[in-house]
Amino acid sequence: MVQTSKNMAIIGSGLVGSLLAIYLKKQGHSVTVFDRRPDIRTVEFSGRSINLAMSNRGWRALRQVGLEETIKQIAIPMDKRAMHVVDKPMYFQPYGKEGEAIWSISRGILNRKMIDLAEKAGATFRFEEKVWDVNLPEAKIYTGESEKSEWKEYGFDMIFGCDGAFSRVRHKMQRRSRFDYSQHFIDVGYKELTIPPNEDGSHKLDKNSFHIWPRGKFMLIALPNLDGSFTCTLFLPFEGEVSFENINTEKDAKQFFKTYFPNVRKEIENLTSDFFKNPTSAMVTMKCYPWTYWNKVALVGDSAHAIVPFYGQGMNAGFEDIFVLNELIGKYGDNWDTIFEKYQEQRKPNADAIAELSYRNFMEMSSKTADPKFLLQKKIEKRFAEKHPDKWIPVYSRVTFSDRPYSEALEIGDRQEAIMKKIMELPDIEGEWDSEFVSQSILTLLSGN
């Protein structure tokens, strides 16, 4: 269905705001993007980013507007995890089937590219213009230097809040009656670090792997960049015995890296200077509902459902919001009441599901990936999935290499976990793991007999 052209505002020029601008321009709308921050294309990156892992859902949303191949040029495929476990040689865990990979992209580089592409599509960007208030029923926004300065009023037909976990647009919606809202901070923070390239520009670690150093309550991860460097993220409790609060001097930091990450000790000088240069950031899960106000305002991406980053699905989920919104536009044309209603009904259960899966994946990545029992369970699941691909798709593959709903992945994953709990209790499972008996036991449990 063709839509009548509307005058639309997007608050936030991040990844979701920029991609939404491209989609809305393709639908024939006039689009203005406001951002309180300077143009990211003109500033140094802030040192508080986690590299992105683009997977199926993100690629599908880019493919829909013809951008998949353009973005693949600034990404590196990672087809496996590289596990750096204490007192063991590094080993690899393939992510999916042959040819399946997630793609490492620098958030800053991708954001700059997306703004360029949105401008090329005809969107107008207004940087360093702070939105202080939103009139929801009339779709008006008010911008100014500060909360106390004189404000400028803009009138639109529709406003999209793509302004992140601490969204100004959502803040205004929260004041309305019967608006549900919750936020939950985890007691682990993160800090961005860098491993530079070798002198010849090559990578110091395997460049097609997602590197993980699991250490129980904390961990280090590293994702490759095109310039030969790795963007590393240290996830560490804010307080406690091994924590950010207990690393106060260069000596503390050096000792910390030496003790827990011996195979990156050549990088200690570098990691230590990054440690004190870059900020420590917090992580929040944010849930709210409704996501829309009449046919005037809608929240998209983190402003509707911020999640912790441990499934690499934050951006992918935000891009999928846009893909679904676009499908509904195709179906319902100018009926924005129905578009917004169906959009939030479809996306809310899936946002809640990926929030839960992301939180669980932190527990898995930091502590269980080094646990022999957990590794054996994953080995059994993988073998069974190879023998019976129609009967068992691992939850990671359902989330990462599929377009099926997140809520379905969570539900089926819980069922699979209950089955595996019983399998792991079978006598001599360590010796029998690859036997026909174990396969038959899984089949029996799957059929519910």
C-alpha positions, 0 to 999 in steps of 0.5 A: 500500500502506498502511504500519504507523505507525512512530516516526521521527526526522529529523535536520536541519530544512532544506528536505529534512528539513522536506519529508520530515517532511510526506511521512512524516506523510501516510503516517501515521507519528509524526515528530520532527525534531531540529536543533542550530541555533535555529529559523530562524523566530526568527533573522536569516538568516546571509548565507551563502545562495545563492537557490534555483532551483526547477525541475521535479523540486522542483515535482513533489515539492511537487505530490505533497503539494499544496504547489506553489501555496502555494510558488509564491506566494513565488517569482519565475519566471525564463525567461531568463539576463541576460548582463552581458559586458564591453564588450557591452550586456546580452543575454538567453538564454531557458532553454527553450521558451515558458513554461518557467522556473526559480523564484527563492526565498529559502532562508530564506523557503522553509525557514521556510514548510516548517517551518510546513507540517511542524508543521501536518502534525503533525511535532514539531520539537526545535530547539537539540538537538544529536545527538552519537551514533547507534546504527545497529542500534537506531535510537537517537540521543543528544543533549546540550549538548556532546560531553562533557555528559550525553546523553539517549537517544531510541529510534526505529523509523527515523532519516533523516539530512537534516543536510547535507554534514557530516552527523553521521548519515553520520559514524557510518555512515562508521565501518562496514566497506566504506563508501565516502566522498569529498569534493572542495572546489573552489578557488572560494569564495562570498560573499552580497551584496545589491542593494536595491530601488529606493525605490519597491520595484521591482527595479533589474534585470529581475526575471524573469531569472537575472543572470550576470556571467561573468568567466573564473575568477570570476563574479557572479550575481543572483536576484530576491526578492519585496521588490524586492531581488536576492540576489547571489553572488560566486564567486571563487577563494580564492587567486591574482591576483584572489581573496578573499585579495587583497581586504582593504580597502574600497578593494580591494573598491571597486576590484574591483567598479569594474573587473570589474562596472562596471554595478553600480557604483551599488551599490558602497557596498552591495556593499562593506559586504556583502563584509566583513560576510558570511562567505566559504564553501567548496563541496564535492562529497561522495559516499558509499555505501551510503546506508542501514543495514539497514532502520533508517537512511537518508541523504537530500539533501546528507548522501548527495550534496552537490554544487556549486550551479552547476546549481541542482539541490541542493534539486531533487535532495534533493526528488526523493530524497523523491519516489522514496522515497515511490513505493517506499513506495507499492510495497513497503508495510512492506518497509523492507529493499526500500524502502531497497535500491531507494532507494539503487540508483535514486538513487546513479547519478543523484546522481553524474551531477548532481554531474558536471553541476554541476561542468561547469556552473561551467566553462560559466557562468564562462568559456564563456558569453562565448566566441563559439564556445561561443555559436555552438554553443549557437545551432546546437543551439537551432535544430536542437532547434526543427526536430527537437524529437523528436531533440534536447533540450538537456542543460540542458532534460533536467536542468531541465525534465524528470523523466527521470533525471540519469544519462540527461541526462549520457549523452545530453549527452556524446553530443550534445557529441561530435556538436557537436565535429564540427559546429564543425569544419565549414568556414565554420561561422560562415557556414553555421551555419543551413544545411540542410547543417549540419542534415543533418550533425547528423542523419547523426551522430545516426543513427550513419552 
